[in-house]
């Protein structure tokens, strides 16, 4: 057990750890910053393998009948859903709101016409995401609605999808 773990869990989150983490960031806001890294390699066709730390994910586009992995847009939606689950469980632990269940279902609309390089004014992005959140708790409806407002306002992935992200590309040709 690390020096920050208390062993006291709330919604499956160690209260000692989050308390220590919040205190450290309050003392030094720079400690809230981090750099996330991934590596993606082409496997042929439209299939790729992405490595995130020690985890590997196969990602593909279902051209024809092949289903070699989740589509990139689905991974974006999965990242949003997962981020929201983290937010609800973390917020519940911080505010003493016991949760029995968190379920997120997301549908996203996109139009691939620009991706296919057919001249159009349509942007090749997700245009709408419909997010259904199901929370089960003994807390009141009002408490859960306030939690919901907090979580959607501080979700890093939600913020990334709704705000402009500065993309800095560096093209390397050859080995």
MDTraj code that builds the backbone (N, CA, C; nanometers):
import mdtraj as md
import numpy as np

residues = "UNK UNK UNK UNK UNK UNK UNK UNK UNK UNK UNK UNK UNK UNK UNK UNK UNK UNK UNK UNK UNK UNK UNK UNK UNK UNK UNK UNK UNK UNK UNK UNK UNK UNK UNK UNK UNK UNK UNK UNK UNK UNK UNK UNK UNK UNK UNK UNK UNK UNK UNK UNK UNK UNK UNK UNK UNK UNK UNK UNK UNK UNK UNK UNK UNK UNK UNK UNK UNK UNK UNK UNK UNK UNK UNK UNK UNK UNK UNK UNK UNK UNK UNK UNK UNK UNK UNK UNK UNK UNK UNK UNK UNK UNK UNK UNK UNK UNK UNK UNK UNK UNK UNK UNK UNK UNK UNK UNK UNK UNK UNK UNK UNK UNK UNK UNK UNK UNK UNK UNK UNK UNK UNK UNK UNK UNK UNK UNK UNK UNK UNK UNK UNK UNK UNK UNK UNK UNK UNK UNK UNK UNK UNK UNK UNK UNK UNK UNK UNK UNK UNK UNK UNK UNK UNK UNK UNK UNK UNK UNK UNK UNK UNK UNK UNK UNK UNK UNK UNK UNK UNK UNK UNK UNK UNK".split()
xyz = np.array([
    [0.0849, -0.1182, 0.0000],
    [0.0000, 0.0000, 0.0000],
    [0.0892, 0.1241, 0.0000],
    [0.0599, 0.2213, -0.0873],
    [0.1418, 0.3422, -0.0924],
    [0.1094, 0.4305, 0.0270],
    [0.1913, 0.5316, 0.0487],
    [0.1699, 0.6198, 0.1631],
    [0.0420, 0.7013, 0.1512],
    [-0.0172, 0.7072, 0.0321],
    [-0.1383, 0.7857, 0.0124],
    [-0.2651, 0.7021, 0.0273],
    [-0.2534, 0.5705, 0.0301],
    [-0.3719, 0.4857, 0.0384],
    [-0.4161, 0.4700, 0.1822],
    [-0.5444, 0.4884, 0.2056],
    [-0.5980, 0.4713, 0.3400],
    [-0.6631, 0.3353, 0.3561],
    [-0.6979, 0.2729, 0.2442],
    [-0.7703, 0.1467, 0.2503],
    [-0.9193, 0.1667, 0.2695],
    [-0.9643, 0.2915, 0.2877],
    [-1.1065, 0.3210, 0.3032],
    [-1.1615, 0.3518, 0.1642],
    [-1.2493, 0.2632, 0.1159],
    [-1.3038, 0.2786, -0.0185],
    [-1.4450, 0.3349, -0.0147],
    [-1.4749, 0.4237, -0.1079],
    [-1.6092, 0.4766, -0.1272],
    [-1.6341, 0.4751, -0.2765],
    [-1.7352, 0.4063, -0.3216],
    [-1.7605, 0.3855, -0.4652],
    [-1.6395, 0.3215, -0.5322],
    [-1.5639, 0.2423, -0.4570],
    [-1.4472, 0.1743, -0.5108],
    [-1.3237, 0.2625, -0.5219],
    [-1.3292, 0.3823, -0.4680],
    [-1.2178, 0.4772, -0.4752],
    [-1.1610, 0.4970, -0.3354],
    [-1.0283, 0.4923, -0.3253],
    [-0.9602, 0.5098, -0.1979],
    [-0.9674, 0.6568, -0.1553],
    [-1.0398, 0.6820, -0.0465],
    [-1.0592, 0.8193, -0.0010],
    [-0.9288, 0.8853, 0.0432],
    [-0.8391, 0.8081, 0.1036],
    [-0.7099, 0.8630, 0.1451],
    [-0.6295, 0.9089, 0.0247],
    [-0.6325, 0.8288, -0.0815],
    [-0.5582, 0.8645, -0.2015],
    [-0.6120, 0.9921, -0.2633],
    [-0.7451, 0.9998, -0.2830],
    [-0.7974, 1.1210, -0.3485],
    [-0.7817, 1.2429, -0.2584],
    [-0.7941, 1.2236, -0.1279],
    [-0.7733, 1.3358, -0.0368],
    [-0.6315, 1.3882, -0.0472],
    [-0.5345, 1.2987, -0.0495],
    [-0.3936, 1.3381, -0.0633],
    [-0.3683, 1.4036, -0.1987],
    [-0.4287, 1.3461, -0.3031],
    [-0.4095, 1.3999, -0.4374],
    [-0.4657, 1.5424, -0.4456],
    [-0.5857, 1.5629, -0.3952],
    [-0.6477, 1.6952, -0.3986],
    [-0.5638, 1.7935, -0.3175],
    [-0.5167, 1.7529, -0.2004],
    [-0.4331, 1.8416, -0.1183],
    [-0.3041, 1.8797, -0.1900],
    [-0.2391, 1.7820, -0.2549],
    [-0.1148, 1.8107, -0.3268],
    [-0.1383, 1.9105, -0.4401],
    [-0.2490, 1.8956, -0.5124],
    [-0.2781, 1.9864, -0.6242],
    [-0.3166, 2.1249, -0.5726],
    [-0.3871, 2.1313, -0.4594],
    [-0.4194, 2.2627, -0.4008],
    [-0.2912, 2.3373, -0.3643],
    [-0.1915, 2.2644, -0.3118],
    [-0.0643, 2.3255, -0.2734],
    [0.0196, 2.3630, -0.3955],
    [0.0090, 2.2828, -0.5014],
    [0.0880, 2.3071, -0.6225],
    [0.0051, 2.2681, -0.7445],
    [-0.0687, 2.3638, -0.8031],
    [-0.1554, 2.3347, -0.9179],
    [-0.0827, 2.2702, -1.0363],
    [0.0482, 2.2881, -1.0464],
    [0.1256, 2.2249, -1.1544],
    [0.1155, 2.0727, -1.1471],
    [0.0897, 2.0185, -1.0287],
    [0.0812, 1.8732, -1.0125],
    [-0.0433, 1.8142, -1.0793],
    [-0.1359, 1.9000, -1.1215],
    [-0.2554, 1.8526, -1.1924],
    [-0.2276, 1.8290, -1.3401],
    [-0.1142, 1.8802, -1.3873],
    [-0.0812, 1.8674, -1.5299],
    [-0.0128, 1.7339, -1.5570],
    [-0.0405, 1.6797, -1.6754],
    [0.0263, 1.5568, -1.7178],
    [0.0231, 1.5500, -1.8694],
    [0.1116, 1.4702, -1.9224],
    [0.1159, 1.4474, -2.0659],
    [0.0738, 1.3037, -2.0911],
    [-0.0288, 1.2864, -2.1731],
    [-0.0772, 1.1531, -2.2088],
    [-0.0084, 1.1104, -2.3370],
    [0.0257, 0.9835, -2.3473],
    [0.0977, 0.9352, -2.4656],
    [0.0327, 0.8084, -2.5197],
    [0.0296, 0.7995, -2.6522],
    [-0.0127, 0.6774, -2.7197],
    [0.0809, 0.6551, -2.8378],
    [0.0806, 0.5337, -2.8877],
    [0.1572, 0.5008, -3.0075],
    [0.0690, 0.4131, -3.0949],
    [0.0564, 0.4482, -3.2227],
    [-0.0280, 0.3725, -3.3146],
    [0.0545, 0.3299, -3.4353],
    [0.0423, 0.2015, -3.4721],
    [0.1121, 0.1498, -3.5906],
    [0.0105, 0.0864, -3.6854],
    [0.0373, 0.0986, -3.8106],
    [-0.0472, 0.0443, -3.9165],
    [-0.0242, -0.1056, -3.9269],
    [-0.1331, -0.1809, -3.9348],
    [-0.1259, -0.3266, -3.9494],
    [-0.1634, -0.3724, -4.0900],
    [-0.1949, -0.2781, -4.1785],
    [-0.2390, -0.3105, -4.3135],
    [-0.3854, -0.2767, -4.3305],
    [-0.4227, -0.2476, -4.4531],
    [-0.5618, -0.2079, -4.4777],
    [-0.5942, -0.0837, -4.3973],
    [-0.7046, -0.0865, -4.3246],
    [-0.7401, 0.0265, -4.2372],
    [-0.7207, -0.0093, -4.0904],
    [-0.6544, -0.1185, -4.0656],
    [-0.6373, -0.1698, -3.9295],
    [-0.5091, -0.1146, -3.8660],
    [-0.5194, -0.0806, -3.7382],
    [-0.4034, -0.0318, -3.6642],
    [-0.4059, -0.0867, -3.5223],
    [-0.2899, -0.0798, -3.4596],
    [-0.2787, -0.1199, -3.3188],
    [-0.2276, 0.0003, -3.2408],
    [-0.3032, 0.0381, -3.1390],
    [-0.2650, 0.1498, -3.0544],
    [-0.2221, 0.0969, -2.9190],
    [-0.1084, 0.1465, -2.8725],
    [-0.0582, 0.1097, -2.7405],
    [-0.0705, 0.2308, -2.6491],
    [-0.1316, 0.2072, -2.5344],
    [-0.1439, 0.3079, -2.4300],
    [-0.0887, 0.2431, -2.3036],
    [0.0261, 0.2919, -2.2590],
    [0.1004, 0.2287, -2.1494],
    [0.1202, 0.0812, -2.1831],
    [0.0676, -0.0116, -2.1041],
    [0.0849, -0.1553, -2.1308],
    [-0.0375, -0.2170, -2.1990],
    [-0.1293, -0.1360, -2.2465],
    [-0.2529, -0.1852, -2.3068],
    [-0.2480, -0.1686, -2.4577],
    [-0.2986, -0.2692, -2.5294],
    [-0.3012, -0.2647, -2.6760],
    [-0.4462, -0.2742, -2.7245],
    [-0.4780, -0.1923, -2.8257],
    [-0.6124, -0.1868, -2.8817],
    [-0.6034, -0.1966, -3.0336],
    [-0.6868, -0.2822, -3.0914],
    [-0.6971, -0.2922, -3.2370],
    [-0.8103, -0.2004, -3.2809],
    [-0.7805, -0.1151, -3.3777],
    [-0.8775, -0.0188, -3.4286],
    [-0.8845, -0.0356, -3.5801],
    [-1.0060, -0.0294, -3.6354],
    [-1.0248, -0.0578, -3.7776],
    [-1.1500, 0.0135, -3.8272],
    [-1.1618, 0.0255, -3.9558],
    [-1.2845, 0.0714, -4.0215],
    [-1.3443, -0.0500, -4.0910],
    [-1.4740, -0.0697, -4.0786],
    [-1.5358, -0.1903, -4.1359],
    [-1.5639, -0.1796, -4.2853],
    [-1.4602, -0.1568, -4.3670],
    [-1.4801, -0.1533, -4.5113],
    [-1.5068, -0.2953, -4.5578],
    [-1.6109, -0.3137, -4.6359],
    [-1.6471, -0.4481, -4.6810],
    [-1.7065, -0.5262, -4.5649],
    [-1.6726, -0.6531, -4.5551],
    [-1.7307, -0.7387, -4.4515],
    [-1.6396, -0.7602, -4.3319],
    [-1.5195, -0.7074, -4.3361],
    [-1.4260, -0.7308, -4.2270],
    [-1.4572, -0.6421, -4.1069],
    [-1.4525, -0.7003, -3.9901],
    [-1.4708, -0.6282, -3.8644],
    [-1.3471, -0.6534, -3.7799],
    [-1.2410, -0.5765, -3.8036],
    [-1.1145, -0.6029, -3.7365],
    [-1.0952, -0.5308, -3.6055],
    [-1.1874, -0.4485, -3.5652],
    [-1.1739, -0.3744, -3.4404],
    [-1.2727, -0.2608, -3.4363],
    [-1.2739, -0.1913, -3.3249],
    [-1.3623, -0.0757, -3.3107],
    [-1.3169, 0.0349, -3.4050],
    [-1.4110, 0.1141, -3.4516],
    [-1.3799, 0.2269, -3.5388],
    [-1.3211, 0.3420, -3.4556],
    [-1.2370, 0.4259, -3.5164],
    [-1.1812, 0.5387, -3.4415],
    [-1.2880, 0.6265, -3.3751],
    [-1.3967, 0.6553, -3.4458],
    [-1.5038, 0.7361, -3.3861],
    [-1.5678, 0.6682, -3.2664],
    [-1.5774, 0.5343, -3.2715],
    [-1.6305, 0.4606, -3.1564],
    [-1.5367, 0.4704, -3.0376],
    [-1.4071, 0.4723, -3.0644],
    [-1.3089, 0.4872, -2.9570],
    [-1.3238, 0.6249, -2.8914],
    [-1.3510, 0.7275, -2.9723],
    [-1.3744, 0.8615, -2.9171],
    [-1.4954, 0.8588, -2.8242],
    [-1.6049, 0.7954, -2.8688],
    [-1.7244, 0.7871, -2.7850],
    [-1.6986, 0.7042, -2.6595],
    [-1.6213, 0.5967, -2.6740],
    [-1.5864, 0.5136, -2.5575],
    [-1.5029, 0.5940, -2.4580],
    [-1.4120, 0.6771, -2.5086],
    [-1.3313, 0.7612, -2.4201],
    [-1.4214, 0.8578, -2.3425],
    [-1.5207, 0.9138, -2.4101],
    [-1.6143, 1.0038, -2.3425],
    [-1.6918, 0.9286, -2.2343],
    [-1.7470, 0.8125, -2.2698],
    [-1.8225, 0.7348, -2.1714],
    [-1.7381, 0.6952, -2.0520],
    [-1.6164, 0.6514, -2.0774],
    [-1.5269, 0.6112, -1.9692],
    [-1.4893, 0.7298, -1.8816],
    [-1.4648, 0.8442, -1.9430],
    [-1.4319, 0.9644, -1.8677],
    [-1.5480, 1.0054, -1.7773],
    [-1.6691, 0.9940, -1.8285],
    [-1.7859, 1.0274, -1.7468],
    [-1.8015, 0.9315, -1.6294],
    [-1.7765, 0.8016, -1.6516],
    [-1.7824, 0.7048, -1.5412],
    [-1.6811, 0.7433, -1.4326],
    [-1.5592, 0.7772, -1.4743],
    [-1.4578, 0.8216, -1.3783],
    [-1.5094, 0.9442, -1.3027],
    [-1.5678, 1.0379, -1.3755],
    [-1.6181, 1.1603, -1.3133],
    [-1.7256, 1.1340, -1.2097],
    [-1.8233, 1.0503, -1.2445],
    [-1.9312, 1.0212, -1.1486],
    [-1.8779, 0.9479, -1.0253],
    [-1.7925, 0.8493, -1.0447],
    [-1.7420, 0.7736, -0.9297],
    [-1.6539, 0.8628, -0.8425],
    [-1.5693, 0.9451, -0.9037],
    [-1.4820, 1.0356, -0.8300],
    [-1.5638, 1.1411, -0.7560],
    [-1.6600, 1.2036, -0.8271],
    [-1.7447, 1.3056, -0.7658],
    [-1.8240, 1.2461, -0.6493],
    [-1.8762, 1.1261, -0.6690],
    [-1.9502, 1.0612, -0.5610],
    [-1.8630, 1.0401, -0.4383],
    [-1.7399, 0.9959, -0.4604],
    [-1.6482, 0.9741, -0.3478],
    [-1.6153, 1.1069, -0.2791],
    [-1.5894, 1.2125, -0.3577],
    [-1.5567, 1.3430, -0.2987],
    [-1.6717, 1.4015, -0.2182],
    [-1.7951, 1.3767, -0.2629],
    [-1.9116, 1.4381, -0.1995],
    [-1.9943, 1.3411, -0.1149],
    [-1.9433, 1.2203, -0.0941],
    [-2.0133, 1.1239, -0.0097],
    [-2.1450, 1.0753, -0.0676],
    [-2.1496, 1.0610, -0.2007],
    [-2.2714, 1.0144, -0.2681],
    [-2.2492, 0.8689, -0.3083],
    [-2.3165, 0.7757, -0.2403],
    [-2.2970, 0.6340, -0.2743],
    [-2.3659, 0.5989, -0.4059],
    [-2.2925, 0.5317, -0.4925],
    [-2.3470, 0.4905, -0.6221],
    [-2.3539, 0.3390, -0.6286],
    [-2.4654, 0.2887, -0.6803],
    [-2.4828, 0.1448, -0.7000],
    [-2.4549, 0.1064, -0.8446],
    [-2.4792, 0.2005, -0.9362],
    [-2.4634, 0.1706, -1.0784],
    [-2.4411, 0.3001, -1.1553],
    [-2.3503, 0.2900, -1.2530],
    [-2.3296, 0.3988, -1.3494],
    [-2.3286, 0.3324, -1.4867],
    [-2.4162, 0.3739, -1.5732],
    [-2.4173, 0.3241, -1.7111],
    [-2.4263, 0.4422, -1.8058],
    [-2.3425, 0.4394, -1.9074],
    [-2.3411, 0.5453, -2.0076],
    [-2.3613, 0.4803, -2.1445],
    [-2.4593, 0.5271, -2.2195],
    [-2.4792, 0.4837, -2.3574],
    [-2.4666, 0.6068, -2.4458],
    [-2.3845, 0.5953, -2.5494],
    [-2.3619, 0.7100, -2.6372],
    [-2.3804, 0.6678, -2.7823],
    [-2.4527, 0.7479, -2.8557],
    [-2.4642, 0.7347, -3.0007],
    [-2.4089, 0.8626, -3.0612],
    [-2.3320, 0.8487, -3.1669],
    [-2.2762, 0.9660, -3.2322],
    [-2.3059, 0.9650, -3.3808],
    [-2.3337, 1.0812, -3.4350],
    [-2.3609, 1.0958, -3.5783],
    [-2.2389, 1.1539, -3.6478],
    [-2.2066, 1.0973, -3.7616],
    [-2.0995, 1.1520, -3.8434],
    [-2.1358, 1.1322, -3.9897],
    [-2.0640, 1.2007, -4.0761],
    [-2.0843, 1.1880, -4.2191],
    [-1.9470, 1.1706, -4.2824],
    [-1.9239, 1.0566, -4.3466],
    [-1.7930, 1.0241, -4.4006],
    [-1.7662, 1.0727, -4.5410],
    [-1.8513, 1.1579, -4.5937],
    [-1.8341, 1.1987, -4.7333],
    [-1.7013, 1.2721, -4.7563],
    [-1.6623, 1.3617, -4.6661],
    [-1.5360, 1.4348, -4.6831],
    [-1.4172, 1.3407, -4.6680],
    [-1.4274, 1.2436, -4.5776],
    [-1.3196, 1.1463, -4.5590],
    [-1.2932, 1.0692, -4.6879],
    [-1.4001, 1.0442, -4.7649],
    [-1.3867, 0.9722, -4.8917],
    [-1.3370, 1.0619, -5.0042],
    [-1.3025, 1.1853, -4.9685],
    [-1.2469, 1.2849, -5.0600],
    [-1.3421, 1.3212, -5.1734],
    [-1.4710, 1.3182, -5.1422],
    [-1.5746, 1.3652, -5.2335],
    [-1.5959, 1.5129, -5.2005],
    [-1.5846, 1.6024, -5.2991],
    [-1.5989, 1.7451, -5.2701],
    [-1.7300, 1.7758, -5.1974],
    [-1.7180, 1.8470, -5.0846],
    [-1.8337, 1.8804, -5.0025],
    [-1.7957, 1.9898, -4.9038],
    [-1.8962, 2.0540, -4.8476],
    [-1.8741, 2.1500, -4.7392],
    [-1.8954, 2.0839, -4.6031],
    [-1.9289, 1.9556, -4.6026],
    [-1.9552, 1.8829, -4.4785],
    [-1.8231, 1.8463, -4.4122],
    [-1.8113, 1.8789, -4.2839],
    [-1.6899, 1.8471, -4.2083],
    [-1.6881, 1.6971, -4.1750],
    [-1.5691, 1.6342, -4.1777],
    [-1.5588, 1.4905, -4.1480],
    [-1.5454, 1.4646, -3.9977],
    [-1.6431, 1.5078, -3.9212],
    [-1.6340, 1.4913, -3.7761],
    [-1.7647, 1.4392, -3.7198],
    [-1.7605, 1.3996, -3.5935],
    [-1.8847, 1.3697, -3.5239],
    [-1.9602, 1.5014, -3.5104],
    [-2.0880, 1.4991, -3.5443],
    [-2.1659, 1.6222, -3.5384],
    [-2.2524, 1.6296, -3.4139],
    [-2.2985, 1.5168, -3.3676],
    [-2.3849, 1.5129, -3.2498],
    [-2.3557, 1.3847, -3.1730],
    [-2.3539, 1.3964, -3.0422],
    [-2.3450, 1.2780, -2.9560],
    [-2.4622, 1.2840, -2.8594],
    [-2.5382, 1.1762, -2.8566],
    [-2.6509, 1.1640, -2.7636],
    [-2.6046, 1.0735, -2.6502],
    [-2.6057, 1.1269, -2.5293],
    [-2.5483, 1.0583, -2.4145],
    [-2.6586, 1.0289, -2.3139],
    [-2.6808, 0.9007, -2.2890],
    [-2.7774, 0.8584, -2.1874],
    [-2.6992, 0.8144, -2.0646],
    [-2.7300, 0.8768, -1.9523],
    [-2.6625, 0.8453, -1.8268],
    [-2.7645, 0.7828, -1.7332],
    [-2.7306, 0.6672, -1.6787],
    [-2.8160, 0.6016, -1.5797],
    [-2.7363, 0.5884, -1.4502],
    [-2.7864, 0.6518, -1.3454],
    [-2.7246, 0.6426, -1.2139],
    [-2.8228, 0.5762, -1.1186],
    [-2.7735, 0.4838, -1.0390],
    [-2.8541, 0.4257, -0.9318],
    [-2.7851, 0.4561, -0.8008],
    [-2.8643, 0.5117, -0.7070],
    [-2.8100, 0.5533, -0.5783],
    [-2.9255, 0.5719, -0.4818],
    [-2.8929, 0.5680, -0.3541],
    [-2.9923, 0.6015, -0.2530],
    [-3.0014, 0.7523, -0.2328],
    [-2.9144, 0.8283, -0.2991],
    [-2.9181, 0.9739, -0.2896],
    [-3.0425, 1.0276, -0.3602],
    [-3.0835, 1.1478, -0.3247],
    [-3.2029, 1.2076, -0.3833],
    [-3.1792, 1.2458, -0.5296],
    [-3.2879, 1.2647, -0.6001],
    [-3.2817, 1.3074, -0.7403],
    [-3.2072, 1.4399, -0.7510],
    [-3.2324, 1.5319, -0.6582],
    [-3.1689, 1.6632, -0.6610],
    [-3.0169, 1.6512, -0.6433],
    [-2.9732, 1.5636, -0.5540],
    [-2.8298, 1.5429, -0.5306],
    [-2.7644, 1.4866, -0.6566],
    [-2.8313, 1.3903, -0.7215],
    [-2.7764, 1.3303, -0.8431],
    [-2.7762, 1.4288, -0.9597],
    [-2.8770, 1.5145, -0.9662],
    [-2.8786, 1.6168, -1.0716],
    [-2.7641, 1.7160, -1.0531],
    [-2.7345, 1.7542, -0.9297],
    [-2.6210, 1.8435, -0.9026],
    [-2.4893, 1.7736, -0.9374],
    [-2.4793, 1.6461, -0.9033],
    [-2.3600, 1.5685, -0.9388],
    [-2.3432, 1.5685, -1.0903],
    [-2.4511, 1.5424, -1.1606],
    [-2.4483, 1.5384, -1.3070],
    [-2.3958, 1.6710, -1.3640],
    [-2.4457, 1.7832, -1.3126],
    [-2.3997, 1.9143, -1.3596],
    [-2.2496, 1.9308, -1.3367],
    [-2.2032, 1.8897, -1.2179],
    [-2.0596, 1.9022, -1.1888],
    [-1.9776, 1.8162, -1.2836],
    [-2.0198, 1.6911, -1.3011],
    [-1.9410, 1.5965, -1.3807],
    [-1.9316, 1.6411, -1.5260],
    [-2.0429, 1.6812, -1.5871],
    [-2.0350, 1.7197, -1.7277],
    [-1.9586, 1.8512, -1.7457],
    [-1.9488, 1.9308, -1.6402],
    [-1.8756, 2.0565, -1.6518],
    [-1.7243, 2.0378, -1.6352],
    [-1.6805, 1.9252, -1.5766],
    [-1.5371, 1.9069, -1.5508],
    [-1.4783, 1.7867, -1.6244],
    [-1.5561, 1.7189, -1.7074],
    [-1.5050, 1.6031, -1.7810],
    [-1.4009, 1.6479, -1.8839],
    [-1.2745, 1.6023, -1.8703],
    [-1.1726, 1.6421, -1.9680],
    [-1.2055, 1.5996, -2.1114],
    [-1.2608, 1.4811, -2.1303],
    [-1.2910, 1.4364, -2.2663],
    [-1.4093, 1.5151, -2.3223],
    [-1.5105, 1.5391, -2.2408],
    [-1.6231, 1.6216, -2.2854],
    [-1.5748, 1.7607, -2.3238],
    [-1.4888, 1.8176, -2.2424],
    [-1.4336, 1.9496, -2.2721],
    [-1.3522, 1.9465, -2.4013],
    [-1.2755, 1.8411, -2.4218],
    [-1.1960, 1.8273, -2.5445],
    [-1.2862, 1.8231, -2.6671],
    [-1.3983, 1.7514, -2.6573],
    [-1.4880, 1.7378, -2.7717],
    [-1.5684, 1.8645, -2.7993],
    [-1.5896, 1.9469, -2.6986],
    [-1.6726, 2.0656, -2.7186],
    [-1.5914, 2.1931, -2.7365],
    [-1.4620, 2.1871, -2.7146],
    [-1.3753, 2.3043, -2.7290],
    [-1.2666, 2.2752, -2.8314],
    [-1.2002, 2.3782, -2.8735],
    [-1.0944, 2.3642, -2.9729],
    [-0.9705, 2.3038, -2.9066],
    [-0.9123, 2.2073, -2.9727],
    [-0.7884, 2.1452, -2.9275],
    [-0.6774, 2.1887, -3.0223],
    [-0.5670, 2.2288, -2.9684],
    [-0.4533, 2.2667, -3.0509],
    [-0.3805, 2.1399, -3.0936],
    [-0.3876, 2.1037, -3.2215],
    [-0.3188, 1.9863, -3.2745],
    [-0.1897, 2.0323, -3.3401],
    [-0.0795, 1.9793, -3.2931],
    [0.0512, 2.0138, -3.3484],
    [0.1068, 1.8909, -3.4187],
    [0.1054, 1.8920, -3.5519],
    [0.1520, 1.7781, -3.6311],
    [0.3002, 1.7928, -3.6631],
    [0.3702, 1.6802, -3.6631],
    [0.5117, 1.6750, -3.7018],
    [0.5256, 1.5568, -3.7963],
    [0.5398, 1.5823, -3.9260],
    [0.5485, 1.4761, -4.0271],
    [0.6938, 1.4343, -4.0443],
    [0.7182, 1.3031, -4.0339],
    [0.8497, 1.2469, -4.0579],
    [0.8360, 1.1513, -4.1762],
    [0.9172, 1.1682, -4.2779],
    [0.9130, 1.0833, -4.3963],
    [1.0277, 0.9829, -4.3869],
    [0.9972, 0.8544, -4.3997],
    [1.1008, 0.7517, -4.3938],
    [1.1298, 0.7055, -4.2519],
    [1.2403, 0.6311, -4.2373],
    [1.2709, 0.5726, -4.1064],
    [1.3529, 0.6607, -4.0164],
])
top = md.Topology()
chain = top.add_chain()
for i, resn in enumerate(residues, 1):
    res = top.add_residue(resn, chain, resSeq=i)
    for name in ("N", "CA", "C"):
        top.add_atom(name, md.element.get_by_symbol(name[0]), res)
traj = md.Trajectory(xyz[None], top)
